[in-house]
């Protein structure tokens, strides 16, 4: 056997047998942390500190440094304790004053016990300070030097405090004499030193008792956290909804290059790739070619495009290297986030500026694709204001001291460019003209962004950020409109202010896009269009915890949103003002039980009116009362040992988009001058969904994580395109076109009933190996039933049944699997795979033989498999990472939609620099 063959056989053994390896850094760090705390509790702080340091190296967390400092303080290792406390204070914790007092006591002990060199001979020798032996338990008294003449009272108090600290640190045993200690010099006049307080008697004994850790820190260290499900940070085990978190480590170790690709690894999410820049992401079914039932957020800011409905993934203002984690909440989320959170919420949370530095990354591959990205961060810690400014007057100075105590200014800026070639080049046809070049570009984007955050105190922060995106993206539009290309600009700005329990967010998004098909039968292109949108959103929120028969947390807020659209496909310029209010109460009467209730009301200009019983007239709409849309959620979570059980019921709605309400568009047909007219409807009712879910989450000894969910759902008022009808009285419209048919949008008279199940199992068998396996099954059935709450509204509020059919494009199942591993030599790798079941897409196609020129077809799509393989090598302690990625190398070429490009193999090489 050759040496090369032996090396190839030994490599897997080395990867799996090595102990100092990791894949899921959080899970392994949590194991080391628990081991370290257990060793400290058993009286072995030295070994416990070593375990805590391993945990911090894997996944830095400020509370780990606090516990290292406590253990080092008990061990008598004062330099290490002070260094750990300083690292903890660098995170600006809420208990910084208590930790600083603790550091002062440690410094006093360290100074008292350190050997002191004899001072230079003075002009007149001073007598040595000698302690008189005291009986056991008696208070030790040392002669205190006389204060210098003219010392002010603050100086006297500072000197007395320091003397008391030294006296407490120098308590000798009975019958011994204290060593000679040089009296410390008096501080300068005008300098105030905080009173160190009583000194704890802590001896360098391995079994000494440690002071208590900050409240709540012990249980929260390395717990999987989420802020999206309840709009406040909490353990996912206590979440009122099914939450899955994709961490930065998982993104780095996988071969995914876009966020939609990363979402494939979550059961319950269906990703249909049309091109390399056009993805449609849906949660728990209700698939559409233009997915419009999932709300996508970036740090809580909506990037949902209200004019058309859906998310332009190529226009996201972040690069992959800017993402800290992605939180996916499955199930209706409108009770907290409003209309667009119909099927769920995807919240992309970006990284914070931990320290000053520069990062760069690049990739290139075949078929032609490339990306360059740059990120730079800066951190400045400002000194505290002089005490004279905060102690001389009240209440203004008290407020200044509260709002400016640990001031940190962080800044971050970045940007990048990306280009991706098409998987399948469009075919040229002799009867069509090409208007968009180059034809082989699927997506192209350039991004710039910057952010500045001022943290004046642990509970007082202000953040301002903004960015610009220049993009070109493919888009498969509605109905028979396909192969559109979007080209334009997107700009955004956001300001956030947080002071204690009160926060205020305001953001603006502006879009200016040109859109047209790549191929057209005539020139000039009659379908070329321009869309300009403006979105302004303001939302104050109150997040208030309190205790009353248990722990409570109230999250309440209001919102105002201004939406303006100018689009040549609409019947004019439209402006909408939307207002909303929501409230959520979380009550934990006992530590193992949590009850959550949420309610939200939205006012939409096109929402159905409120009906009332008018004397002599019967049930009629009441004009003074605005149309309102309501959403609610009730949830209960019970924690038993390492498992939490969850029951939740929720409702949600989706308002009609500008396209569905105001479209006035003429589709040219094959006959010269003949058109098919599409017009929106102002009478569309919001789509509605009601869901009931039972789930569980288990975290077993940091070796296993199991999440399950079983849900039932009812959906009605779905908005879809009605089948075009031949105009009984065809004629010429105002523009001289011959209208032979009409189409538009309407609410379905059907109610869809169904449900599904989701399972995600995560195993951590070794420190360097993680294995994920997941399954999701889903099914919907169309009925002619009526929602129970509609029966009391009367027939005037009910949608009228029509020819609209429930078109189910939902795959019956999805399977996902992922394997990640890291080795001590810097080698790492990952394999991801997802299998999507078969489905039938109901799509409108051009048919010259049809009277309207359009025909509805059911087109089946076979099951398809997506794979991603990555092998990486970390150099110089992770300062450089080189990796090779292969996408769909293990999967056959396939299509994920009848009109989409074929999806085939891709290969690329990436380089990331993090000096």
N, C-alpha and C positions, 0 to 999 in steps of 0.2 A: 504494500500500500504506500503510495507516495506521500510526501510530507504535506502537500496541498490537500489531499483527501483527508488526512488525519486532522488537519486544522479545521476543515469544514465540518467534520463530525464532532470535534470537541467544542466548537463555538456555541451550539445550543446548550451543551452541558454547562459551560461557563456562565452563560446568561441566566440559566435557571437556578444553578447551584449557588451563585454569589449571594451573600446575605446583605451586604451594604448596597442595596439597589432599591429603586423606588419607581413607581409609576404614578399612583394617586398620592401626591405629596400630602394632601390634607389627612387622608386616612392613616398614613404611616406616621405623620407627625402627631396625630392624636394618640396613637399607640405609645409612642415614646413619652408623650406628656403624661399619660396615665401611669406608665411604669415609673417615671421619675417621681410623681407625687406619691405613689405608693411606697417607694423606697424612703422618701423623706418622712412619711408617717411612721414607718417602721424603725426610724432612728438612724438611717444611713444617708445623711444629706449629701455627702461627697459623691456617691454613686447616683443619687437623685439629680444633682446638678448636671452630671454628665449626660443623663437621659434628656433633661430639659434642654440642654444645649443642642443635642441632636434634633430635637423637635423644632427648635428655633431655626436651625440651619435648613431644615426641609421646608418649613412654612413659617416665616416670621410672624409673630403675634406679640404685641406689646405686653400682654398679661403674662406671657412666659418669662419675660425679663423681670417682671415684678416678683414672680415666684423664685427665680434664680437669686434675686437680691435678698429675699427673705431667708432662703436656705443658706446663702453665703454669710449673711449676718449672724445666723445662729451658729455657724461653723467658726466664726471669728475671722473670716476672710474679708476684712473691711474693704480693700481695694476692689475686689470683684463685686461686692455688694454695691458699692457706689457706682461702678461702671454699669451694672445692670439697672439700677434705679435711673441713671441718666438716660439710658436707652428707652426706658419706660416713659420718662417725662417727655422725650422727643415726640411722642404721639399726642401730646397735649391732652392727657386724660382729665376727667372731671374731678378726680381726687388728687390733683397735682399738689395742692397745699399740704395735705397730709403726708404725701411722699417726701416733699421737701423737708418737712419737720423731721421725718424719720432719717433722712440723709444728714441733717444737722446733728442728730444724736450719734449717728455712726461716725461722722467726722470727728466729733468730740472724743469718742472712745479711741479712735485711731490716733489722734494727736496725743491723748493722755498716755497710751501704752507704747508709743514709739520711743526709741532711744533718743535722748536729747544730747547734742554736743555741748560741751562747756562753752559759755559765752566768752567773748573777748574780755580781757581784764579791764574792769572799769577804773575810773579814777579813784573811787572809794569802794572797796569790796563790800558787796551786799551779802548779808547772811543768807544761808541756804534755808529753804522752806522744808521743814520736817514735820511729818504727821505723827501725832501721838497715838500709840496703840490704843485701840478701843475694844471693849468686850464685844463678844458676838451679839449682833442685832442692834448695837448702839449706833447712833447716827455719827457719821464721820464729819469732822469739822476741820477745815484747813484755814490757816491765816490768809485773809484776803488783802492784797496790797491796797494801800491807800490810793484813791483815784487822783489823777493829776488835777492840779488846781484849775478851776474854771471849766471843768467838764460839765456838760449840760445833762439834764435828766435822761434823755434817750440813751446817751453814752453810758450813764451809770446803770440803766436797766440792762443794756447789752452786756456790760462787763459782769454784772451779777448773774445773768443767765448763763454766760459761758463758764463762770466759776462754779455754778451749781452743777453744770454738765460735767466738768472735770472732777468735781468732788464725787459725784456719783460713779464715775468711771474708775476712780482710784480707791474704792473701798478695799482695804487690805484685810487679810485674815488676822485673827487674834495673835498677838505676840510678834507681829512683823512690823517693819518700818517701811513706809512708802518711799519710793525712789524720789530722788531730787528732780523737781520739775521747774523749768524756767517759767516765770509768770508771763502770760501772753501780753503783748502790747495792747494798750487801749486803742479802740478804733478812733478814726478821725472824727472830729467834731462835725455834727450834722449828719453822720451816717447812722441809719437805724438798722439794727439787727433784730430779727424776729426771735422771740423767746422760744428756746428749744423745748421748754416744758420738762416734765419729769423724764428721767432716763430709765429705760427698762433694764432690768438686771438680766442680761443674756450672756452666759458664759460659753466658751468654745467647747461645748459638750455635744457629742453626736446625738444625744437623745433629748436635747433641749426643745422645749415647746416653741413653735413658731407663731408669730402674730397672724391674725386672720387675714386672708386675701380680700381684695375689694369685693363688695357684695355682688353676687351674680356672675363673677368672672369664672369661677370654677366650672360651672356647668356650660358656659357659653364658649369656652376656648375650643376652637376647631370644630364646633358644631356647624352643620351645613345651614347657612342662613339664606333668607329670602326677604325681599322688601316688596315684591309685586303683589302677592296674594292678598295681603292685608294693608298695604300702603304704609307699613311700618316694619322695621327689621325684626325678624323673629326666626326661631328654629323651624325648619321645614317640617319637623315632626308635629308641630303645633299649628300647621297651616290649615286654614279652612277650605282649601282647594288642593287639587293634585298638582304639585309643583315638581319640576325636574330642572336641575341646575347643570349647565355645561360650563366647566371651569376653564380658566386660562391654560392650565396644564393639559387638559384634554384637547383643547384647540391646538396647542403647540405640538402635541405628540401625534395627532391625527394628520392625515394628508389632505384635509379639507381646505379649500382655498377661498370659499365664499360662505357666508352665514347660512343661506338656504341649504347648502350641502351639509353643514354641521347639524342642521335640524333633522336630517334623515335618521340620526341615531336614536331619536325619541319615539317610542311607540305612540300611536294615536295621531301622529303628524304625517300627512301625505304631501310630498313634494313632487310636482310635475314640472319637469324641465322642458321648456319650449326651445330655447337656445342657450348659449353660454351666459347670457345676461338677462333672460326672461324666465323667471321662476314663479310658480303659483303654489303657495303654501296654505294648507287648510288644516284645521284641527277637528277631529272627530267627524269627518265626513262633510257633506254639503259642498263637494268639490265643484269648482267652476273654472272655466278657462281663464277668466279674469277674477281671481279669488278676492272676495271683498268682505269676508266675515271674520278676519283676524286682525286685531289691533297690534301694531308694531310700535314700540317705544324705544327711544334712545335716552337713557338716564331719566326716564319718566316723561319725555317729550314726545308727542305723537308725530310720527312720520307717515301716517296714513294720508293718502291723496284723496281728498273729499270730492274733487270734481269728477273723477271717473270711478273711484272706489277701488281700493287695493293699495299695494306697496310697490314702489319702484325700487327694487333691491340694488340696482346699480347706482341709484342716487343716494344711498345711505351715506351719512357724513363721516363715517369712521372706517378705518382700516382694521384688518384682523388683529394687528399687533396692538391696537388701542383698546381691545376688548378685555375686560377683567373677567366677566362671566355673562352667560345668557340664561335668563330665567324664563321658563315656559310654564304658564298656568293654563291648564286644560279645563274647559268648562266655561259657562257664561260668566263674564266679568263686568257687565254693564252696571252693576250695582255700585261699582267704584270708579269705572272709567268711561261710562257712557256708551253711546250708540254703537261704535265700531267694534267693541269687545264682545261680539256676538258669540263666537265659538271659543274664544280664548285670547290670551295676551302673551306676546313675546317681548320681553324687556331686555334690551342690550345695554349692559352697564359697563361703562368705560373705566379705565384705570385712573387712579389718582397719582399725583406727583409725589412719590415717596421720597425722592432725593434728586439732587441735580445730576444730570447726565444726558447722554445722547445715544439714541438707538437708530439703527438702520437695517433694512432688510431688502432683499431682492430675489426675484425668481424668474426663470425662463424655461420654456418647454416647447414640446411639439404635440399636436399641431400648434402653430405659432401662438404663444401666450407669454405675457411678461407682466411684471409688477415691480415697482420701486416705491419704497416708503421710508419716511424719516420722522423721528419723534425726538423732541428735546424737552427737558423739564428743568425747572429751577426751584429752589427752596431757600427762603430767607426767614430767619427767626429774629424778630425785633425785640429789643429789651423792654422790660416792664416800665411803665411810667413811674417817675419819682413818687415816693410816698407822700411828699408834700402836696402833690396834686390830688391825691385821693383821700387824704386824711383831714384836710382842713375845712371842708364844708360838706353839708348834707342838704338834700339827697343827691345833688348833681354829681358830687365827687364819688358817692357810693355807686351811682350808675356808671360812672367812668371806670371805676375799679372792676365792676362786674363785666363790662363789655370790652375791657382791654386788659387782660391779665396774661395770656399766653399767645401773643400775636405771632402768627405765621403767615407768610405770603408765599403762595405757590403759583407757579405759572407753567403752562405746557403749550406747546405748539407742534404742529405736524402737518403732514400732507403726503400725497403719493399719486402715482399714475398707474393705470392698469389698462391692458388691452388683451382681448381674447378673440381668437379666430373661430369662425363657425365650424361646427362639426360637419355640416353638410352644406355645400355651396348651392345657392339657388340656381335652378336651370333657366337658361335664356329661352325665350319664346319669340317667334317671329311676329306674333300679333300683339306683343306688349313692349313698351318702352321702359328702359331702366333710367330712373331718375336719381338714385342714390348710389354713390360710389365712395370708397371701394366696396365691392360686393362681399368680400370675405371677412369683413369685420363684424363681429357679433356685438361686442361691447367695448366701450372706451370711456374712461373717466379720469378726471384729475380733481384732487381734493386739497383744500387748505383749511386749517382751523386753528384757533388759538383760544386759550382759557386762562383766566386769572381768578384765584380764590384767596380771599383774606379771611383768616380765622382769627378774629380778635380775642376770642375766648372759646373754651370747649363747647359752649352752647350758643355761640354767636358767629355766624359765617355769612359771607357775601361772595357770590360767584357770578362772573360775567364771562360769556363765551359766545363765539360766533364762527361761521365758516362759509365756504363757497364750494360748490361742486359744478364742474363742467362735464357734461355727459353726452354720450350717444348710446342708445339702448334699443334693442329690438322689442317689439310689442305685438302680440297677437290680440287684436281688438275684439269687440263684440260681434256676434253673428257671423256674417260672411266676410267681414273685414279682417284681413290677415296681413302679415308681413309688413307691419308699420315700423317706421324708424322714428324714434324720438331724439331730438337734438336741441340742446339748450342749456340753461343755467338754473341752478337752485341755490338760494342763499338763505341763511338762517341766523338768528341771534336769540340769546336767552339770558335772563337775569334771574338769580335765585337768592333769596334772603331768608336766613333762619335765625331766630332768636328764641331759645328755649323751646317751648311747645308750639310756637307760631312760625309759620313759613309762608312765603309769598313767591310765586313763580309767574313769570311773564315771558312769552316767547313769540317770535314772529318767523314765518316761513313765506318766502316768495318764490314763485316758479314762473319761468318764461321759456316755453318749449315750442319748437316747430315739429309738426308731425305730418307724415305722408307715407303712402305705400311705396315700396321699392319699385314695383312694376305697375304700370298703368296703361290702359288701352288707348289713351289719347292725350295729347298735349294742347294747352297746359293742363296740369293735373287737377281735375275738379275736386279731388278729395284732400288736397293740401290744406292744412289748417294750422292755426296758432292758438295757444292757450296761455293765458296769464292769470295766475291765482295769487291771492294774498290771504294769509291766515294770521290772525292775532288772537292770542289766548292768554287770559289772566285768571289765576286760581289761588286764592288764599286758603290755607289749611291749618286746622288746629289739631295737635296731637298731644293729648293730655292724659297722663297716667295718674291714678289716685287709688286709695284703698277705702273700701266700704263693704264690709261683709265679703272680703276677698279682694283680689287685684282687678282693677278696671283700667281700660284704656279706651278713650273716646277719640275717634278720628272723624272730623267733620270739616266740610269745606263748601265752597261755592265756586262757580265758574261763569265766565263770560267769554264767548268766542265769536269773532267777526270773520266771516268768510265772504270773499268777493271773487267772482270768476268772470273773465271775458274770454269767450270761445266762439269761434265762427260756426261751430256745430249747434250752438244753442240759439234760442229765439231772442237773445239780447243779453245785456250785462245784468248780472244778478248779484245781490248782496243779501246775506242772511245774518241775523243776530240771534245767537242761541244763548240761553242762560240755563244754569243747572244748580242743584244743591244736593249734597249727599251727607250721610252720617253713618258711622259704624261704631258699635259698642262691642268690646271684647271683655268678657267677665270670666274670671277664674276663681270660683268660690273656694276651691281646694286646688292644690298644686297639680293634681292629675286630671283635672277637668277644665275645659275651656269652651265657652259658649260665645258665638259670634252672630250678630245681627246687623245687616247692612240694608240701606234703602237709598235710592236715588230717584230724583225726578228731573226730567229734561223738558224744556220748552223749545219746540221746533216750529218754525213758521208753517210747515206743511203737515204738522201732526193733526190727527183727527180731532174735531171739536168735542167739547164736553156736552153731553145730552142731559136734558132735564124734562120733567113732566110739567108742561105749561097748561094751566087751566083752560078749558074749552078748545085747546089745540092738540093736546096729547104730547108725545115725546118729540122734542125738537132740539136742535143745537142751540146752545146758549152763547151768543156772540161775545158778551163781556169776558167770559172765561176762556183763557187760552187753551189750545190743545197741548196736552201733556203726555209724556211717555214715562212709564214707571218701571223700575227694576228693583228687585229685592233678592236678598240671600240670607239664609239661616243655616248655621253649621254648628256642630258639636264635635269636639275632639276629646278622646279619653286616652290617657297614657298609662300603660300597664308594663312595668319593667322597661324593656327595650322596644316596645311596640306601641304605636298609637293607632287608634281606630277613629275613623272620621265618617260622619254622616252630613250631607249638605244638600240643600235644595235651593235652586236659583232660577231667576228669570232674566231675560235680556231682550233687547230689540235692536234693530238696525234701521236707521232712517233712510229714505230714498236719497240717492246721490243727485248732483246737479244734472248728470247725464240722464238719469231715469226720469227726472221731473221736468226738465226744460229743453230736452233735445228737439231740434227742428232741422232734420237732415234729409237730404235726397241722395239715394244711392243710384248712380248711373247703371243702366242695364245694357245688354248687348245691342239693343236697338238704339240707333242714334237719336238722342233727344228724349228718350223714355227714361223715367226714373221711378223708383220705389220710395215713397215718403215714409219717414219715421218721425213720430212726434211723441214727446213725453206727456206725462199726465200729472196734474197738480193734485189729483185725488188719490194717489197711491198711499196706502197705509204702511206704517212701519212693519218690517218683518219681526216675528216674535219667536221665542224659544223658551221652554220650561224644562228644567233638568233636575233629576234626582240621582244622587251619587252616594255610594258606600265604598269606602276604601280603607286601606291600612298601610302603615309604613313601619318597617322593622330595621333597626340597626343593632346587629348582634356582634358584640365583642370586637368591633372594628374589622371584622373579617367578612361580613355579609351585610348587604343592604337590599331590602326587598320592598317594592312599592306595588300595590295592586289597586285597581279601581273597577267598579261595576256600576254602570250608569244607564238610566232610562231617559228618553228625551221626546218631547213633542214640539213640532215646528209648524207654524202656519203663516199665512200671508206672504209666502216667498214671492219675491219680485223677479219676474223673468220676461223674456221677449215673447210676445204672442205671435202666432203664426201669421205671416203677411196675408192679407185678404185682397182679392181683386176689387178695385173700385167699381161699384155699379154704375157710376156716372163719371167715367174718366174724362179728363179735360186738361186744359193748360193752366198752370198756376201763374202767380204774379211774375215769375222770372222767365216765363216762356217755355217751361219744361212740361212735357206731357206725362202726367201722373197716372199710372195704370194700376197701382196698388198702394196699400197703406199698412204700416205696422207700428209697433210701439211696445210699451211695457204695461204689465198688469199684475195684480196680486193673484196668486193662486187661491182657488176656493178649497183646496185640499189641505188636510192636516197630515203631516208625516209623523208617524209613530215608530219608535225603534229604540236602539241602544247598542251597547257594546261592552267590552271588557279590555283592560290594559294591564300588563304585567311587565315589570322591569326588575331584573335580578342582577345585582352587582356583587362579584366575588373578589376578595383580595387574598388569594391563597398564600402568596409569598410577598415579601416586601417589594419586589420588583415586578410583580405580575398582577394585572387587573383584567377581569373578564366581565363583560356585560352581555346579557341575553335578554331580549324583550319580545313581546308579542302583543298585538292589538287586533281585535275583531270588531266589526261594526256592521250594522244593518239597519235600514230604514224601510218602512212600508207606507204607501200612500193610502189614505182613507178619505171619506167624505164627512168626517166628524167635525164638530164645532167645539172650540175651546169652551170650558165651563163658564169662564168669566164673561164670555160674549153673550150668554143667554139673557143676562140682565140688561144688556145694552140695547136690545131691540134690533129689528131687522135693518134699521137705517145705518147702523154701525158695522154691519157684517159685509165682507167682500162678496160680491156676486159671483157665483160659479161661472166659469167660462170654459174655453177650449184648452186652457193651459194645463199641461200634463206635468206631473212631478217627474223630473228627469234625474235619475239617480246615477251619478258618476262616481260613486264611492266604492273603492276596492273592499272586498269582504274581509281581508286580513292583511297584516304587515308583520314581518319578522325582521328583527335587527340583532346584530351581534358585533362586539368590538373586543379586541385584545390589545393591551398596551403593556410595554415592559421597558425598563431602564436598567443599565448595567454599570458597575463601578468604573469601567474604563471610559465612560462617556458615551457608550453605545446605547441607542434607544430605538424603539420601533413601535409600530401600531398597524393593526389591520381592522378595517371597518367594512361591514357588509349589511345591506338591507334588501329585503325581497318584498315587492309590492304585488298584491294579487291582481287577477284580471278584472277588467271593468269594461263598460260600454259607454262611450261618450256620444251624446245626442247633440249634433252640430248642424248648423245651417250651411248649406253649400250652394254655389251658383248653379242653376239649372235652366238653360235657355228654353227647354221644352215646357217648363212650368209657367202658368199664366203670370205669376209674379216674378219669375226669374230666380226664385229661391226655393230650396227644398230642404226639409228636415230629415237627416239620416242618423241612424244609430250605428256607430262605427266601433267595433270591438278592439280592445288593446290587450295583448297577451301579458302575462306576468313578466316583470322585469327585475333584474338584479343589478344593484350598484355596489361596487367595491372600491376601496381605497387602501393602498399599502404605502407605508412610509418607513424608511430607515434613516436614522440621523446619528450624528456624531458631535458631541459637545467638546469643544476645545478650550483650554486655558480656563477651566473652572466655569464654563458656560458663557465666557465672553464672546465666543463665536460658535455658531451652530450651523453645520452643513448637513443637508438632507436631500434624499432622492425620493420622489413621490410618483407612484403609478396609480392612475385612476382607471377603473374598469378594465384592468389588465386580466382579471379573473372572471369577467362577465361578458356575455355575448353582446354584440351591437343590438340596440333596441330603440324603440320610440316610447316616450312616456305620454304622448298625446298624438292623436291621428294627424294633427297639423304641425307638430313639433319636428325639429331637426332630429336626426338619428343621433344617439348618444353612444360614442365609441371610446376606445382607449386613448389616454393622454399620459404623458410623462413629462416631468419637470424637475429641476434642481433648484433648491432654495439656499440662501445664505442670510443669516441674521447675525448682526454685530451688536453687542451690548457691553461696551467697555465700562 
